[in-house]
Each structure stands twice: as C-alpha cells, then as structure tokens.
Amino acid sequence: MNRRQLIKQAAGAALSLNWNPLQAKIQNVMHKTIPGTSEILPVIGLGTNRYSVGNAQHQARLRQALQTFHEHGGTLIDTAPMYRGSEIILGQLIKTLNIREQLFIATKADRAADNNGPERLANSFAQLQTDRLDLVQSHNLRGVDSMLPVLREQQLAGRVRYVGITTSRENQFAEFLDVMNKYPLDFIQVNYSLIDRKAAEHILPLAADKGIAVLANLPLSRGALFKKVGDRPLPDWAAEFNCTSWAQFFLKYVISHPAVNCAIPGMTRTRHVIDNLGAALGRLPDATQRRRQEQYIDGL
Ligand SMILES: NC(=O)c1ccc[n+]([C@@H]2O[C@H](COP(=O)([O-])OP(=O)(O)OC[C@H]3O[C@@H](n4cnc5c(N)ncnc54)[C@H](OP(=O)(O)O)[C@@H]3O)[C@@H](O)[C@H]2O)c1
C-alpha cells in the first residue's frame, strides 16, 4: 500500500470515529494543503513546550492563550511527552474548552518499540484525552526504526492520521536526510528561521520533492531574533508584505518558504498568539523580498 492509499484509509477510519475535518474553524487565516491530500492547515500553529503544570495564574494564562489561538482560526498544536506536563495540561484545557474536534493535535514518540515506545504512545492518547491523534512524530529520531512501523499500524487502525519525524539540531541533519530517504513519511518537523536557514539547503527541497508536509520549529529561534533586532523599528518595506510587528516579519519569512506548511512558534501569552496569527494574514514576501529580509538580518 502506498502513502496516498494509507492516508486515504486512515482518513476513512477517522471519519468512522465521527471526526469531520470540515468542522474545523476556518477564518481568514492563510492555509496550505498537506501534500497528497485535500486537507488544509493554517500556516501558524502553536508550540507548547512551555505548557507546563503550574499555579492557578499560570493555568489561566495558558487557557486564555489556547482559547485565543482557537478563536483566531488556529488549529495545529504541537506537543510531546517530554514537555513536562504539556500533554496533560492540553488534554485538560482542550476538554474544558470543548474544542477537540476543531484541532489538529501533533505529538511525538520518543522511545524505541522495545523500550516502552508503545506504552508511551498509549499514555499520550490518555493524557491528551483523545482516541485519535492527528500526527505522531518520532522525536529527534529516538527509536525511529522500531517505532515508525508501530505508528504505521496505528495509522491503519485509524488511531493516528499522519506519521512524521522531528529534529531541531543541525548536527542531526545528515541522519535526518537518511531517514527521509529511507521511509515514507507524511510530515517532517525541522528548525528553520530567518537566522537559522540551514534546513533550506537540503531538507526542505527533499521534503518538497517527496511531497512531505513540513512543520517549522523554533521559527523565532527561541526569541534570539528579537534580541538581534533590539529596539529598531521595522523597515518601511516590511509593509509591502503586511507586517506590523517583528514577530510577523520573522514568521512570514518562514511560512513563505514554498516547502513549509506551518510554523509552530511557542506562545504562552495571549498577546503573542494574536500577534503571531497576524502573520497568517495579508501578503507574504516573494523571493526578492525574502532575500532582502536575509540581507537585512545578516547585516545587523
Ligand atoms: N526536536 C523537536 O521536536 C523540537 C525542538 C524544539 C522545539 N520544538 C517545537 O517548536 C516549538 C517552538 O519552539 P520554542 O517555543 O522553543 O521557540 P520559538 O517558537 O522560536 O520561540 C518562542 C519564544 O518566543 C516568544 N514569543 C512568541 N511569540 C512572540 C511575539 N509575538 N513577540 C515576542 N516574543 C514572542 C515566546 O514567548 P511566550 O511563551 O511568553 O509567549 C517564547 O519565549 C516548541 O513549542 C515545540 O512545539 C520541537
């Protein structure tokens, strides 16, 4: 069975679990299509590695951020068992807000099959309080050879809709490319930002060639981009592609790469959610404007 048939079968199984992608809340935000399917995803997702268990004030802040993300048309949420309580918090918040059917939940598998990999995966379903995960990614390729077959079985059973791999480290790129060449994959997730462009050399072109969807992690380079620009005002020409903030300038660079489906900035603050979803509105930089962005940032 090829990848397209697998996706179709898994989609059929998911529909039999009463899931209807058309229920997803779609507003004006820009979307891109997952290669090989007709399913669309908003170009800005939510990174949740800081959605940790905390006091009531912290929980209220996360709830507000998630609710705002949903209300502004966001659907994709990226979490992982390794993100200290993130799956638990998200499971609780999603249930309280009653928004499971409108979300695309991505999590990760981070152990080999003979080292509790399947048990960890079962735990992700339980913590996220769902019987279907939209995407499960081998986290930094940990246990990838033994867990990808397990994930494919789960896909055939309709429990997992898409399968992928992640990295966020340049020193893993060679191995990452090998895995991309070795296995059929629906998604990859890789670090890519205006000051971290290495993925554009080989990984993004290979993903485009193979028809693999791409999530871009660390799109703000963990905040380093804001430090780089300091208190400078946006250049006038940023208005040509509808930027009203530095975050939008940085995110529009990432999502305007033709191979990138979705950037997943980490955001625990509501004002950041609103700002970042603004990057999914209006025009994106074209190839010339993207080069200008690179030259600007490299010149600082
Ligand atoms: N190997 C892997 O699989 C891997 C590795 C790393 C990351 N990831 C994924 O990628 C996601 C993103 O990574 P990250 O959160 O570490 O890095 P990031 O997205 O590059 O940066 C996040 C930081 O930027 C801040 N920020 C967000 N929007 C902002 C805005 N509009 N203005 C000013 N500051 C803003 C956030 O603050 P607030 O939190 O206060 O809003 C946070 O401190 C993770 O959550 C995770 O899902 C995956």
The ligand as an ORCA input file, in Angstrom:
! r2SCAN-3c Opt
* xyz 0 1
  N      13.042     18.490     18.263
  C      11.815     18.919     18.352
  O      10.889     18.209     18.037
  C      11.554     20.320     18.816
  C      12.563     21.063     19.418
  C      12.291     22.360     19.835
  C      11.016     22.893     19.659
  N      10.030     22.145     19.099
  C       8.666     22.696     18.907
  O       8.792     24.016     18.421
  C       8.033     24.896     19.263
  C       8.644     26.268     19.273
  O       9.871     26.267     19.961
  P      10.225     27.332     21.093
  O       8.944     27.758     21.729
  O      11.272     26.762     21.962
  O      10.905     28.520     20.266
  P      10.356     29.722     19.359
  O       8.997     29.427     18.877
  O      11.410     30.020     18.366
  O      10.320     30.961     20.400
  C       9.399     31.007     21.439
  C       9.699     32.219     22.320
  O       9.326     33.412     21.627
  C       8.376     34.127     22.425
  N       7.405     34.739     21.518
  C       6.444     34.106     20.795
  N       5.751     34.986     20.070
  C       6.257     36.224     20.343
  C       5.930     37.528     19.915
  N       4.941     37.744     19.047
  N       6.650     38.565     20.415
  C       7.646     38.355     21.292
  N       8.002     37.131     21.751
  C       7.309     36.067     21.284
  C       7.717     33.099     23.330
  O       7.181     33.760     24.457
  P       5.871     33.299     25.280
  O       5.989     31.828     25.568
  O       5.964     34.133     26.518
  O       4.609     33.600     24.513
  C       8.907     32.198     23.613
  O       9.722     32.739     24.638
  C       8.024     24.193     20.605
  O       6.989     24.644     21.450
  C       7.847     22.762     20.173
  O       6.479     22.516     19.904
  C      10.277     20.863     18.673
*
